[in-house]
Every structure is written in structure tokens, then in C-alpha cells.
């Protein structure tokens, strides 16, 4: 009979158990099952003959890319109907009516019926059932969001998500460029946001509200000539005035997904039904090959924004299998409570959340020497299992050390996927040991319908994003100015396949920049083919990077704003995808700073001494933030800490090019220790 956690703790405390004995117990606690690898792990992708040296998945049959699997699921509407059939009209969408009530569920057929009624209601309001009709969605994740999308698909309309972090100017631009005349809002506050900017978006005629409309919003809307409707009333209107469905076709647009826009206004990526379906069945093909099959009883927790392609892909994957999506309450502070109750089997996440989870676990582990001792032994033994292709949560180590970690995620998770930004090797390796299920990283962007590569289940290595999925080819294009060449298996990641977007809405210039004449999407990311055929992302072609939240940042834009500060001569902004904020290196103006310090701070010191002065740093940082705020920088674009450096960047010290442009890689290397120190202090 296996020993309990208490037994082992007693033994460890008495010094009566050895590492070897514990390891032996762990092996025989249960007989481990080895992962079924989808492909040969030493040959994860196959090179296609030709000048491009492009690669495809080894799961592609006869070298052909996969667009769909079954004739009855070529569009997102058909995918949902297939899910309804597979589930036998089972539970589909779940939500908590209040914090004290349990989850309630809507069945698949009810979603389809409500979607048909809602779509008919939109048509009765004057919206045309055609693929050029763009409808705005300004809401948190919830069942009504999905119902509204299905209403659009039923009548060939196109959804256009809006979200708060876009900013007022960007939202106005989207509404006008996409010619949105109707918007779904979940709250009166968002209705107010739209009405407040009505002068800039006069094409809005109808706003449909999920929560009960307030009298104030109705009065305001009437005064502006905008019609406010309760969602239930539009559904009833459609029920009383049914319309013949006009479902979208595979080549129709399903969504116009706007990027956040780092160097100007956002760009509307036009995604087709064919593209999104091809990605979903590609993921299914790769996971099924490892016997990780989704059942109708599986549950995904929805809390990542549906406005982004990553969450949308995951939910469509669930609908394809007739499984369930449960929505969080809308408050991230209650997310762990939602997880505990919902007990998801599929858990989508992002590095920012996993990093916090890691920190919390380690804080508990480090609180006790005995616990830390056993925990480190457990990690070592689980790492050995991962290297042997064993993924489980039934070993003695799970019982002894990792059960609380697994229970915190609901206790039933069988797949975790992380995206939007890279996850550090330390955190990824740690979590793979703790949670006892596959944790997979993928790579992609909105323009390829969210994803283009995905790690193979059972790959214990970190630092790669897996091989190409079955729906696309990937090649690495030469970037001579950065000395990356495809002949050395390095270059700009380019993607071609049905998942690649049609282009940017009404923007042929930017479309041409992204898509070449042969259909290759140029991502701007620099990749490297590893010897095993997996892809590794190693650099960025342009001076743009992602923060841990997944938001793109253009450092030169911020530097051009901060340089307006009177006390500043030069600025270098740094951030990376493993960090959630920006830091900066600031060179003070050698004339203005001493004068300011003498007049305002009563400091008569050299520029070197002033650079080391904490009060001076505080003044400069406050000035930067104030100038940034006035220039409209978002909170993510503002630095959280700075290092004040007294010497000017120059050609002579190797920090500027002969044309006086910042040598960003050199600056990063030169100030590496200061950058690390700032992030350590901020963590």
C-alpha cells in the first residue's frame, strides 16, 4: 500500500529516507504510460524540394497541405453545427449568473436557434445579409458574444471586434474604415464610450446592449439619432420575422481582426472561414496523432480576449468536437475561483499568467526547508520522466508535492497551450513537471489566423515553437542586413497556406508589404531551423518587440517622444517578450541638467555625480512620464525605470552608426547588467 504525504514528510524530517528510495517509490507508485509522439522527434518537419527550402509538417499526406477534414465542416457555422450533432445537443456555453450561483449551460441547438433569430433581427433593422456587412462586437467574453458571431455567420456577415486597449482614436478609425453601422455592447459604459465619440463615428445607427439599458443611455442615443436596442428585443424581432439563412462560404470573410497598431493606426486583418478552419483541423491532426483527442465532455475556460485570434482559434477547436466553453465571471481576481468550479480540461494561457503562477508556487515552496528539499527532488525525478516521454499526474511525486498545484488548475487539465509571447525555459520546464499534462508553445500571428507552428506533445525541450502545422509551409528568407541566411537555416519566417489572411482592409500598401507575389506572408520575425526540424524564434527584423502581455511595442516611437524632455539628450528604450514593462537608458543633457540641478535641487555637481543621484533620476523619470502622457503614450509604452548614463552615445564608443542611428543590439549588450538590475528590482 503506497505511503501518504505525511509518511514521507515524517521520514524526511527524521532523515530516514534517501533520494534513491524516494525515486524507487516514485517509479513504482503507478506504471507510467509513455507519450505517443506524432512524428519522429529527430525529424519533425520535411523540406520541400525547390529554391525556397520551405518546410512542411511530416503529417501532411503526399506533401499536400490540409484545409479541412470533413465535407460538413468547411466554415465556422458548419463547424458549430457539426459540434451540435456530435454532442447530441449537449451543453455548449456556460456562465455564472452571479458569484454565489453555479455555472449554467446553454445547449448547442439553443445557441443555433438564438443565433438565427438574432441574425434575422439584425436584417429587420436594416443590415444586409451579405459578406460586405461588417458588424462591431464590443464586449467581454460571454455566451452572447458567441451567439452574436454565429448570427453573423448564419447570414454571411462579418464580425469586427473592438476592445478598450485600442484607444479612442484607433476605435474611431476601425468603426469608420470598416463602415460599421451596428455594434453589440455588453455594458452601458461601453455604449457611453461609443456615444461620446459619435461625432467621429457618425455611421453607427444601431447599438445592441446585453445588460439592461439605462435611461441615461437611451436619452443620449436618441438625441444623437442612434437607436438603442436590448439584445433580447432584437432576438424577438427576428423570431417574429424569420429569414432564410444565407450561410457564409469557405472563401467568405469571417472576421476582420485589427492589430493593436504599434507605429500608427491599427490594420484590419481579413480572415476567411477557410483560413480559420484549416488552422483548427491542423491542430486537431497533430494532437490526435498523439492520442490527445477532445471529447464532448471536455471543457475550456474562456478568459483570454475573444477579440484576439488566439482565443478564437481555441474556442472553434472546442466547437468542432462538440465540447464545452465556460466563461469566467469577467473579473480576473476571481479567475482561480472560476477555474476551481469549472474544472477545465483545456486551459489556454499566456506567459504573464504562468509567470505569476510560478512565483506563487515558489513562494510557498521556499517557505519551508523540508518542503524545498522534497520539491527539488520531485522536480528532478519528474524531469527524468519527461525526458523518457512520460507525462502523468499519478506518480508519488504528484501525490506528495504537486497535488495542490494541479488542484489550483481544477485538477482535470489534460492540455495547456500558451501563446502571444514566449515563455521562459525555466518556467516552462518547471510547470511541465508540476501540472502533469502537456504544455505546448506555438508560434503565429493574426495574419496567419493565429498560429503556424505547434510543439509536439511529449517534446521535453524548451526554446522552440515546434514544426509547421499541416495547413502551411514555412520558409526562412535571407535578411542580408542582419546577416541571416536561409543557407545557414536562419532568416525571416515566411508562411504560405490557406490560413494566411487575405490582406489588410482598404490598405493595399501595407498588404503588399506583408504578402509577396507568391503568397508568402512575411512575419518580420527571425527564425532558425533546429537540427530536429523544429523552429526557434531568435530575433525581430524590425525594431518592434512584444511584451509578455503580447502587445507590440515600437521603441523608436517612444524614444522620439521622450527626447522632447528638456533634461534629456538621448534615450534608449528596452523591453522583451519575457518582461511585462519597459525600462530605459537616459543620457542627460550636459548643459540643461547641471543648470536645473543647481537652480531647483541646489546641487552643484559634475554630470557624472548627477547621473548617480537618486533625486536627479526621480526628476528625470517624472519628466519622461509627463511628456509621454501628454503625447498620448499608453501605460504599456511608458518606462517603469531608467538608468541615467552620463556619457553620450556616439560613433566613437560604438553605440551609434556612422549615420548617427542607435545600434540597438550594441546598446542592449553594453547596458545588459543595468537592464537586468532594473528588471530584478521591478519583479
Residue, then its C-alpha position, 0 to 999 in steps of 0.5 A: x500500500x503506497x505511503x501518504x504525504x505525511x509518511x514521507x514528510x515524517x521520514x524526511x524530517x527524521x532523515x530516514x529516507x534517501x533520494x534513491x528510495x524516494x525515486x524507487x517509490x516514485x517509479x513504482x507508485x503507478x506504471x507510467x504510460x509513455x507519450x505517443x509522439x506524432x512524428x519522429x522527434x529527430x525529424x519533425x518537419x520535411x523540406x520541400x524540394x525547390x529554391x525556397x527550402x520551405x518546410x512542411x509538417x511530416x503529417x501532411x499526406x503526399x506533401x499536400x497541405x490540409x484545409x479541412x477534414x470533413x465535407x460538413x465542416x468547411x466554415x465556422x457555422x458548419x463547424x458549430x453545427x457539426x459540434x451540435x450533432x456530435x454532442x447530441x445537443x449537449x451543453x455548449x456555453x456556460x456562465x455564472x449568473x452571479x458569484x454565489x450561483x453555479x455555472x449554467x449551460x446553454x445547449x448547442x441547438x439553443x445557441x443555433x436557434x438564438x443565433x438565427x433569430x438574432x441574425x434575422x433581427x439584425x436584417x429587420x433593422x436594416x443590415x444586409x445579409x451579405x459578406x460586405x456587412x461588417x458588424x462591431x462586437x464590443x464586449x467581454x467574453x460571454x455566451x452572447x458574444x458567441x451567439x452574436x458571431x454565429x448570427x453573423x455567420x448564419x447570414x454571411x456577415x462579418x464580425x469586427x471586434x473592438x476592445x478598450x486597449x485600442x484607444x479612442x482614436x484607433x476605435x474611431x478609425x476601425x468603426x469608420x474604415x470598416x463602415x460599421x453601422x451596428x455594434x453589440x455592447x455588453x455594458x452601458x459604459x461601453x455604449x457611453x464610450x461609443x456615444x461620446x465619440x459619435x461625432x467621429x463615428x457618425x455611421x453607427x445607427x444601431x447599438x445592441x446592449x446585453x445588460x439592461x439599458x439605462x435611461x441615461x443611455x437611451x436619452x443620449x442615443x436618441x438625441x444623437x439619432x442612434x437607436x438603442x436596442x436590448x439584445x433580447x428585443x432584437x432576438x424577438x424581432x427576428x423570431x417574429x420575422x424569420x429569414x432564410x439563412x444565407x450561410x457564409x462560404x469557405x472563401x467568405x470573410x469571417x472576421x476582420x481582426x485589427x492589430x493593436x497598431x504599434x507605429x500608427x493606426x491599427x490594420x484590419x486583418x481579413x480572415x476567411x472561414x477557410x483560413x480559420x478552419x484549416x488552422x483548427x483541423x491542423x491542430x486537431x491532426x497533430x494532437x490526435x496523432x498523439x492520442x490527445x483527442x477532445x471529447x464532448x465532455x471536455x471543457x475550456x475556460x474562456x478568459x483570454x480576449x475573444x477579440x484576439x485570434x488566439x482565443x478564437x482559434x481555441x474556442x472553434x477547436x472546442x466547437x468542432x468536437x462538440x465540447x464545452x466553453x465556460x466563461x469566467x465571471x469577467x473579473x480576473x481576481x476571481x479567475x482561480x475561483x472560476x477555474x476551481x468550479x469549472x474544472x477545465x480540461x483545456x486551459x489556454x494561457x499566456x506567459x504573464x499568467x504562468x509567470x505569476x503562477x510560478x512565483x506563487x508556487x515558489x513562494x510557498x515552496x521556499x517557505x519551508x526547508x523540508x518542503x524545498x528539499x522534497x520539491x527539488x527532488x520531485x522536480x528532478x525525478x519528474x524531469x527524468x520522466x519527461x525526458x523518457x516521454x512520460x507525462x502523468x499526474x499519478x506518480x508519488x511525486x504528484x501525490x506528495x508535492x504537486x497535488x495542490x498545484x494541479x488542484x489550483x488548475x481544477x485538477x482535470x487539465x489534460x492540455x495547456x497551450x500558451x501563446x502571444x509571447x514566449x515563455x521562459x525555459x525555466x518556467x516552462x520546464x518547471x510547470x511541465x513537471x508540476x501540472x502533469x499534462x502537456x504544455x505546448x508553445x506555438x508560434x503565429x500571428x493574426x495574419x496567419x489566423x493565429x498560429x503556424x507552428x505547434x510543439x509536439x506533445x511529449x517534446x521535453x525541450x524548451x526554446x522552440x515553437x515546434x514544426x509547421x502545422x499541416x495547413x502551411x509551409x514555412x520558409x526562412x528568407x535571407x535578411x542580408x542586413x542582419x546577416x541571416x541566411x536561409x543557407x545557414x537555416x536562419x532568416x525571416x519566417x515566411x508562411x504560405x497556406x490557406x490560413x494566411x489572411x487575405x490582406x489588410x482592409x482598404x490598405x493595399x500598401x501595407x498588404x503588399x508589404x506583408x504578402x509577396x507575389x507568391x503568397x508568402x506572408x512575411x512575419x518580420x520575425x527571425x527564425x532558425x531551423x533546429x537540427x530536429x526540424x523544429x523552429x526557434x524564434x531568435x530575433x525581430x527584423x524590425x525594431x518592434x518587440x512584444x511584451x509578455x502581455x503580447x502587445x507590440x511595442x515600437x521603441x523608436x516611437x517612444x524614444x522620439x517622444x521622450x527626447x522632447x524632455x528638456x533634461x534629456x539628450x538621448x534615450x534608449x528604450x528596452x523591453x522583451x517578450x519575457x518582461x511585462x514593462x519597459x525600462x530605459x537608458x537616459x543620457x542627460x543633457x550636459x548643459x540643461x541638467x547641471x543648470x536645473x540641478x543647481x537652480x531647483x535641487x541646489x546641487x552643484x555637481x559634475x554630470x557624472x555625480x548627477x547621473x548617480x543621484x537618486x533625486x536627479x533620476x526621480x526628476x528625470x523619470x517624472x519628466x519622461x512620464x509627463x511628456x509621454x502622457x501628454x503625447x498620448x503614450x499608453x501605460x504599456x509604452x511608458x518606462x517603469x525605470x531608467x538608468x541615467x548614463x552620463x556619457x553620450x552615445x556616439x560613433x566613437x564608443x560604438x553605440x551609434x552608426x556612422x549615420x548617427x542611428x542607435x545600434x540597438x543590439x550594441x546598446x542592449x549588450x553594453x547596458x545588459x547588467x543595468x537592464x537586468x538590475x532594473x528588471x530584478x528590482x521591478x519583479 
